[in-house]
């Protein structure tokens, strides 16, 4: 131990005497280790850390599957069947997500909360305990039972100031009073970002309403010894039996179960591990750079090592000393990097994309610190061992002669050149990955959403059914708001819709073309359904392709109904014909957002509107039908204003006008449509920026590596270059020779990197939009960019080489 501390003190003194070297090495390592720690924190919190529930490996999610195999909500009757006729689960509980207007006796402005409607056994299935009070009893949530609610830890802290007397407090959700019976732990964040949980008992039924309307999903706990594969086979077999028993309603649906954690993470596993691999490349490049620095330092200290060896120092002692210096550099870099990573992670948790699951679980915790410490030690050994081994086996006489001449061993130079080639190869892979994501994001950003975003402000109004139970009541409230907004200064158009663009969740319904035979259950035609006021299309700046929009006179419930469809529906179901004047009948809906029913609506198509991206810019287009708003007034409404006023002025005015109509209605999510579009691509933007940042760091480090190798080579060959110039070599020739050496290393790295990228870019194919993983422009652009960087990095030392004075160079030897 005394020898170790002696080595440590000696290493510290040597590093302090070389401040420039120490600063560059520590900064490089801090950057790489900090980035690695930050990204691993995200991977750990989102993917690796077990869910904070009892025996989380037993938790699964149960859901129907549609014709395309994609997840689909369960119907009430199917849920009862899965509860009673499967043998794989020890507990089962349904859940559905939504929102609710909130007010409490504690006061404060009305607001909108994320709400989950769950089976009474929901918390028992998760295996969690409340912070305060209790969870639901088996009968709570049945018709006629008292209204009770469990609130989240977040809501308890923000609206009730952690008051432990909150139990028994009455709060109002959608104009219904609920009694708070419990407070959930902060670890209970399922479904994601829920503020309140309300119980609901599902009563068994086999009628069409209970079996045809798909409303919710379910979580289940596997029995001891039952695997996910066995449970999946169990529910799949039952789904087939139900399809045979109810061919008109269940034939097209299957069922599956998946581990709850896997379902929460979704396709993020590949994405985040790809980003972790990218930051690992940055760490390798940093190691190569620091190893090059240490090789230069070891070469400059060759005389010292030769003397120490000549005086009897064993090779192991020298290796240990140099490894200690490497570890000291690493620990210093790790301390700075981990401190910076803690700040970066806090910023990501606060500012990261809201849809990233389990983001609140991300932190630089003990496990992350342990992994970072292991990585740091391994890094120190990795980049410090090779220089140490070179210095530990010296040819004393040769080293002393080389030290006097100022030259270096060819083996060291070859090793340094090899490290630079490796750096360039890794940089190529990172730059190509970043280039593909950047090109993908640009393509996504250029997608036409189907409306004009400038000067458009939107917000949501939710009308509680308890207060606005009839269509006339809803129409009166929305009409009152719209009339007041139209009178605001600067307002050009005001419209209302049920189903705002980019909202992702939309109502779906079957439909048939009048005059054509109805489709069989396995080939039913499906469309999105949106209710819109006549002024909505102009307020959104949507483009009319054929026919016309409906008018205020047609915005009524009685008489002849009119419809507007999108181009996608026209392309699919009216190919090579004009759909204007045709009639369609909308059938019973099965919505994944709300169980509304449009059964029996028959209308004439009067217009075709340009496609609007309802589900997101990257989502495929889907057939859509627009009904007049008065035919189908919704409880969840989006108001759209095209206005010349500023957002701040509009926000103040909107809140005042809504308050005049109903002071208990919260204005939800007021934003410009430009911001709505920007928020819709927040997640791909986040991934693109992360990978682009790592690629930029890799490019800088690779350029520094080339510069270092060429600069050191020029310094060591000053005598040779002086002789060449003395014998008549022109400065241009010397310049070209030195730059050529840098390009040789670069071309080797680019060739290896392109081959590696050819296979590795396929891993990020799910993150791309509108660009192929083997995009030739990106591959070629990266190669050209790196060639340019290499020329620039080689040019500075090449200029110095071309300016060598032969007399001074010969005299220095």
N, C-alpha and C positions, 0 to 999 in steps of 0.2 A: 504493500500500500504506500509505503514511503517513496518507493521508486515511481509509482504512478503519479503521486502529487509532485514529485520532482520533475517528471516529464510534463505535467500539466503546467507548472510554473514556467518551465523553459519554453514550452510551446506558446504560452501567452506572451512572453517577452519577445519571442521571434516575430509573432504576428503584429504586435504593437509597433515593432520597428519597421514594418512594411505596411503602413496605413492604406496606401492605394490598393495594393493587392488584397488586403483584408476587407476593405470596403466593398470592392467589386465581388469578391467571393461570397461574403455574407449577404450582400444585397441579392445576388442571384439565387442563393439558396432560400432566403426569406421569401422571395417572390414565388418560387416553385413550391416550397413546403406550405406556405400560406394558402396558395391556390388549391393544392391537394387537400389540405385540411378542410377548407370551405366546401369543396365539392363532395368530399367524403361525408361531411356532416349532413348534406342534403340527401345523399344516397342512404345513409344510416337512418335518418329520421323518416324518410318516405318509404323505403323498401325493406331495409334489413331489420330494423327494430320491431320486435313482436308487438301486436296490438295490445293495448293496456287492459285486456279483459282476461277473465279466468280461462285457462287452457285455450288460448286463441287458435291453436291448430285444429280444434274441433269445430270452430265456427265456419259456417258456409252460408252462401246466399243462394236462395231458390228463386228461379224465374222461368217464365215461359220462353220459348224460342219461336220466332216467326218462320215463314217459308224460307227466308235466306239464312237461317241459323243464328240470327242476331238476337240479343236479349229483348224480351218483351214483358210487359207487366202481367201479373196474374189476375184472373177474375175472382170475385168472391166465392163462387161455387167451386171453382178449381182449387182454391186455397183450402176449403173445407175438405175436399177429397184428398189432397195431399196430407192434410193433418190426420185424417182418419184411416187412410189406406196405405200408408207407407210404414216401414218398420225400421228405418235407418236413423230416426231422429229421437232424441230424448226431450226436445223442446222445439217449438216452432212459433214464430210471431211475425205478423205482417207489419209493413210500414209503408207509409206514403208521405211525400214531402209537399209542402206548399208554403203559403204565407198567411199572415193574419195581422190585421190592424190591432195595435196594442195601446192601452192606456191603463193606468193604475191609480189607486187611492193615494199613492206617494206623489202624484202630480207629474209634471213634465209634459213636453209636447207629445202629441200622438205620433207613433212611429210604426214601422212595418217590421215584423219579426219573421224569421224563418221558423216554420212549424213542422213538426213531424206527428202524424197520426199513426199510432202504433197499437199493436195488440197488448193486452194487459201483462202478458208474460215477456215482453220485450227486454226489460232490464234483467229478468231472471235468466233468459237465454244468453245474454252477454256475460252474466256472472259478475255484476258490479253492485256496489253498495252506495247509498246516498250519503252526501256530506251532512245534510240535515233532513229530518223527517223520514219519509218512507216513499216507496214506489207504489205501483198500482196493485189493487186487489183484483182477483179474477173476474168479479162482476162489474167493475168500474169500466165505463165505456158502453155498457148495454143501454138500450133505449129506456129512458125514464130514470136512469141513475144520475146522481149529482155530478155536476161539471167540476172535474178536478184537473190539475195540471202540475207537471214537474218542470221546473225552470233550470236553465243551465247555470253553471258557475259564472260564466261571463255575464249573463243578465243579472244575476244576483249581485255581482260586484258593481256593475255599471249603473243599474237603476235602483238598487236597494241598498247600496253602500255597505254590503256584507252584514246587513241587519239580521241577527239570528232569530228575531221575532217575525220574520217574513212568513213563517208557517201559519196558515189560516187567513193570510191576507187575500183579499179579493182583487183580481185583475180582470180587465175586460179585453177579450179577444173577439174581434169581429162582432162587437156589440153584444156579446154573451158573457155573463159573469162566470169566472172560474176561480176555484179556491186552490191556493198553492199548498200542496201536501208534501213537497220534497224539493231538494236542491241536488242536482247531479254533480258528480265530481268533474273537475276540469279535464280529466282523461276521457270522459264519455263524449266523444265528438263524432257520433254516428247517428243518423246520417250527418254528413259534413256540415259544420257551421250552424247546426240547429240551436235555436234559442229556447224553445218550449216543446214539450212532449205531451200530447193529449191521447187518452186511451180510446180505443174503439173495438167493440166486440163484433166479430163477423158472424152473422146468423146463417146457418146452412140453408141453401136453396138451390134448386136446379132449373129455375125458369130462365128465360132468355135474358132478362135484365141482369141476373146474377152471374150468368155464365158467359154472356156475350160482351160485357163491358169490362175491359182490362184496366185496372186502376192502380195496383200497388205491387210491390215486391215483398219478399219475406226473407228473414234470417232464420237459421236453424242451428242447433247444436247436435253434432253426431253422437250417437251412442258409443260407449267405450268399445273399442275394437273394430268399429266400422270405418272403412276408408272412404275417401271422397269418390273413388272409382265405383265402389259398391253402392254408395248413395246415388250416384249419377245413373247407374243401371236401374236402380229401384224406381226413381221418379220417371225415367224414360219409359219403362215398361207400363207404368200407370198412365202416362200421357197417351200412349198408343191405345190402351183400353178405353180411355175417355174419348179419343178420336173416333173409335168404332161405335161407342155408345151415343155420342152426340155429333154426328158427322157434319151437321150444318154449322156448328159453333166451335168445335174443338178439333176437327180433322186436320186443319192446317197448322196447329200448334203442337210443338214438342215441349220438353221441359229439361232443365239441367241444373246442376249445382256446381258451384265453384268456391274454392277457399275464399273467405271473406277478405283477407288481406290481398290476395291476388286480384280480386274483383275491384277493390278500392284503388289499387295501383294501376291496373289496366295495362296499356302499352307503354307506360312510363318506365318500366323496368329496362327495356332496350335503350330508350332514350337516355336515361340517367347513367346507365353503365357505359354508354358510348361517350358521354361527357366525362365520366371518370377516367375512361381510357385515354381521352384527349389530354386531360391534365396529367395523367401518368407519363405521356409522351413529353410534356413540358418538363416534368421532373427529370426524365432521362436526359433531355437536352441540357438542362442545368447541370446535371452531374457530369456530362461530357465536357461542358465548359469549364467547370471547376477543376476537373481532372487535368484538362489542358493547362490551366493556370498552375496547378501543382507540378506538372511535368516541367514547365518553364522554370518554376522556382527550384525544383530539384536539380535541373541542369545548371542553374546559376549557383547552386550550392555544392556542385560536384567536388570542388576543391576541399570544402569543409568536410564532406563525407569521406573523401580519400584520406585526409589527415586523421579523422577520427578512426577510420579502419586501420590505418597504419599504426596508430597508437594502441590498437588492441580491442577496439569496440566491436562486439560481435554483430553479425548481420541482423539478428533478431532484435537487438537493442535499437538499431537504427530504424527498423520497420516499425517497432512500437512507438518510437518518438514521432515519426512522420504520421502514423495513424492517429496519434493523439492530437496532432495539429489539425488533421482533417476532421476528427470528431469535435474538436473545439469550434472549428468553423461551422460545422453543422448545427451544433447546439445553439450557437449564437443566432444563426439564421432561423432555426426552428422557433426560438423564443420570440423573435420579431415577427416571423410569419404567422405563428399561432395567435399572437395578440391581434394582428391585423385580420386574421380569419374570423375571430370572434366578432369583430366589428362588422365585417362583410356579411356574416351569417345573420346577425341581427337586422341589418338593412334588408337582406333578402326576405326574411320572415315578415318584415313590415311592408315592404314594397313589392314583393314577388307576386306573380299572377295568382289571383284569388282561387282559380280553379285547380291549382296544383294541390293534390290531396295530401293530408297530414303535414302541411307546411308548418303548422303550429308545433309539431313534434321535433322540428329541426333545431338543433343546438350543438354547441361545442361542449359535449359532456365528457364524462370520464372515459367512456369507451372510445370516443373519437380521439381524446388526448392520448390514450394508450396506443392506438393505431398510429397516430402521428409520431409518437416517440419511437415506436418500432421502425417506422419508415425513415425517420431521421437518422437513427443509428445505422440502419442498413445503408442509407445513402452515404453517410460518412465513411463507412467501410468500403463501399463500392467504388467511390471516386478516389479514395485515399490509398487503396491497397496497391494498385498497379504502379503509381509513382514510387511508393515505398519499396516495392520489390525491385524496381530498377536501381534505386539508390543503394539497396542492401547488398548487391553483388557487383561491386566495382572492380575493374581492372585498375589498380592504383596508379601504376605508371602511365597508363593510357589516359586516365582521367586527369592526372596532373598536367600532362602535355596538352590535352584538349582544353583544360582550363586556362593554360597560358596562352593558347592560340585563340581562345574565345569561341571555339566550335562546339559542336554537340554530336552525340552519338546518333548514327543513322537509325538505330532501332527506336529511339525515342521519337525522332521525327516521323517515322512511319506510323508509330502509335498515335501521335497527335493528328496526323493526317487522317488516319482511320476514324478517330473520334469525330472529326469535322464531317467526314462523309456520313457517319451515322446521324449526326445532328441534322444535316441537310435532308436525309431520307425521312426522318421523323417530322421535320418541318413541312416537307412536301405533303405527307399524309394529312397533317393538321390543316394546312392551308387549303387543300382540296376539299376536305370536309367542311371547313368554314365557308369556302367559296360556294359549295353546293347549297348550304343553308341560306347564305345571303341571296343567292339567285332564286332560291325557292321562296324566300320571304318577299323579295321584290315582285315575283310573279303573283304571289298571294295578294300583295298590296294593290296590284294593278287589276285585280278582278273587279269587274263592274258589279256593284251591289244591286243595281237595278233601280236606284233612286239617286237624287242629288242631295248631298250631305250639307252643303254650305247653307248657312242661315236657317238651319232647322234645329229646333229644340224639342225634346220629347220628355215626357214623364208618365208615370203610371198612377192610376187611381183604382183602388180596390173597394168595391161596394159590398159591405157585409150583408149576407143573405138575411140575417136576423132583422135588419132595418130596411133593406131594399129587397123585399121578397118577391115583388112582381116586376114584370117587364116595364110597366108604366112608371113605377117608382125609380127604376134604374135609368130609364130614358129621361125622366124629369131631372134627376141629379146631373147626369152627364150633359144634358141640353143646357141646364143652367150654367155649368162651368164653361161650356163652349161659347155661349152667348156673351158672357163676361170677358172671355179672352179675346173674342173678335173685336171688342171695343177698345182694347189696349193700343196705345200709340205704337206704330211701327209694325203691327200685325198685318200680314198679307193673306194668309190662309190658316185655318184651324180645322183639323180633322181628328177623328177618333177611329180606332181599330181594336179588334180583339185578335191579337197575334202579331205583335210588332216584328219587323225584320230583324234577323240575327238573334232572336230570342231562343232559338234552338227547340224549345218544347212547343209543339203546335197540336191543334186538334186534327184528328184524322177521321175520315168517314168513307164508307163505300159509296159508289155511285154507278148508275146505269144510264146509257144513252137511250133516250126515248125512241122507240121504233126499232131498236135492236134487241135480240133475245137476251135476257139476263144471264150473267156469267154464273158458272157453278162455283161452289164455295172455294175450290182450290185455285180459281183464276179470277177472283173478284178484283175489280178495279178500285183503286184507293186514291184518294186525294186529300190534300190539306184543305181545311176550311177556315176562312178568315172573314170576320164581319168588318165592314168599313163604311164610314159615312161618305156621301158623294164627294165632299171636299177633301177627303183624305188623299186621293190620288194626286191632286194638284199640290197639296201641302207637302207631300213627299217627293214631288217632282218625278213621278213615274211616267213612263212613255207608253202612250196608246199606240198599238200596232194595227188594230183593226176595229171597226165599229165605233163604239162610244162608251163612255162611263155612264152609270145610272145617275139619275137626277134626283133632286129633293122630292119631286112629286112621286117618284118611284120608291122612295125610301119609306115604305109602309108595310104593314103586316098583311093587309087584306088585298085581294085582287090578284092581278097577274104579277108573278115574281120574275125579277130579272137577275142575271148573274154576269160577272166578269171573270174570265179565266186567264191563266197565264199561258205563255207560248209553249211551255213544256207539255201542258195538258193537250194543247192543240196539236203539237207534233206527234204525241203518242197515240191519241185516240181519234184525231181528225186529220190523218195524213192526206196531203194533196187535195184538201177541200177547205172551204171557208166555214168555220164553225159558227159564225154569227148567224143567228136565227135558229140554230139547233136547240133542242131541249134535253136536259139531263135531270135525273131524279137522285137526290142524295139520300142514302140509306142510313141505318142505325150506326152511330159512331162508336168507336172504341178508342178513347183518347188516353194518352199516357200522362196528361196533365189534369184533366177534369172529365167527369162522366156526363157531359152534355149530350143532348139527343137532338139530332136534326132530322129524325125520321119523317118522311113524307114531304120534304121540301122538293118541289118541282119548279124549275125555272128555265127561262129562255136566255141563252147566251147573247148578250148585246155587245160585248166588246172583248178584245184580247189585249192584255197588257204585257209589257216586257217582263221577262223573268226577274224575280226579286229573290235575293239570297236570304231566305227565311231562317235556315238552320246554321248558317255560318258561311264565310267566304270559301272555305275548302270543301264544304259538303256538296254532294251531287244535287242537281236540280230535281225538284219533285213537283208533280202536278198540283196546282192550287186553284181554288175557287173562292171568289169574293162575293159575299152576300151583302145586301144593304144592311146597315147597322141596326135599323129599327126592326128588321126581321129577326135578328139574332143578337140582342143586346147582352153583353157579358157582365159578369161581376168583376173580372179582371180586364181593365181597359188601359190602352196607351193613347195619350193625347199627343198630337203632333202640331207644332206651330212653325210656320215659316214667317220669320220676323226680321226686321232690320235693327231691332234693339239689341243691346248687349246681353250676354247670358246672366250677368249679375242683376241687371234691371229686370229681365224677364223672370228670374227666380223670385225676386221680392214680390213682383206683381202677381205671379201665379199663386204663390202661397196666400196672398191676401184675398184673391178672388175665390179660391177653393174654400178658404175659411168662411167667406160669406155664405157659400152654399151649405157647407156642413163643417163646423169647427173641429169635428172629431175625425175628419178624413185626412190622413197623412199624404203629403206629396212625395211620391216614391221615385228615387233614382233620377231626378231631373238632370239632364245632360244634353249636350249637343249631339247630333247624329254623327258628327265627325269623331267625337270621343267614343261613341258607341261602337263605331267601326274599328277604331284603334284598340279598344278593349277586347274586341272579338278575336284579335290576333295577338293578344298579350303573351300567351304561352309560347307560340313559335318564335315571337320576338325575343323572349327571355332565353330560349335555347340558342338562337342565332347569335345573340350578343355574347353569351358565355363562350361558345366555341370560337367566335371571331376574336375575342380577347385572348384566348389561349394561343390561337394561331398567330396573332400579332406578337405575343411574347416570344413564341418559338422562332419567328422570323428574325426578331431583333437578336436573340441569343445566337442563332445560326450565323447571322452577319458578324457578330462580335467574334464568334469562333473562327470564321474565315480570316477576318482582319488580324486576329491574334496569331494564327499560324503563319500567314504571309509576312506579317510584321516581324515576327521572331526569326523566320527564315532569312529575311533580308538582313537583319542585324547580324546573323551568324555568317552570312555569305558576303559581307562587305569587302573582304580582301579579294575574293573571286570576282566580284562585280567590278571592283576597281581595276583589276588586271584586264578584264574584258574591255572596259572603257578605254584603258591605256592602249590596248591593241587595236582600237579603232571601232569598237561597237558603238552604234549611235544610241542616243537616249531613247528614241522611239523603239528600237529593238529591245533594249533592256526593259522598257516599260511593258512592251508586249509579252516578253518572256515571263515576267513576274505575274502579270494579269492572267496569262495562260495557265500558270500553275494553280491559281485560285479557281479558274474555270474548270480545270481538270478535276479537282476535288468536287466542285459543284455538280458537274455532269454525272460523276459517279453517284453522288447522293441522290440526284434527281431520278436517275435510272432506277435505283433501288426503291426510292419512294413511290414512283409511279406504279411499279409492279405491286408493291404492298397496298397502295391505295385502290388498285384494281379489285382486290378482294375485300378490303375493309370498308369501302364506302357502301357496300351492299347492306351493312349493318344499320345504316341510318336511312335506308330507303323509306321507312315508315314516317320519317320526319320531313320528307320532301314533298313539294307540291309543284307540279308543272315543270319538273326537271328530272332527267334520268340520273341514276347513280354514277353512270360512266359518261357524263356530259363532256364531250370533246373540248368545248370552249373553256370550261373550267380547268380541265387537265392541262391544256395548252397554255392558258393564261398563267397558271401557277408556275409552270416550267419557265416561261419567259420572265415572269416577275423575279423568280429566284436567280435566274441568270443575270438580270439587271442588278439585283442586290449584291451578287457575288462580284460583278465588275466594279461596283462602287466601293465595296469593302476591300477589294484588292488594289484599287487605284491609288489610295493614299500611301500605302507602303511602297507601291511601285514607283510613285513619284520620288519618294525618298531614295529608292535604289538607283533611279536614273540620274539623281543629282549627286551621287557619290564622287568625291574628289579622289582620283587614283593616288595622288601623293599622300594624302592624309590616311587613306585606307592602308597603303603599304607601310607607312610609318607606324600605324597602330599595331601592326603585326610584328 
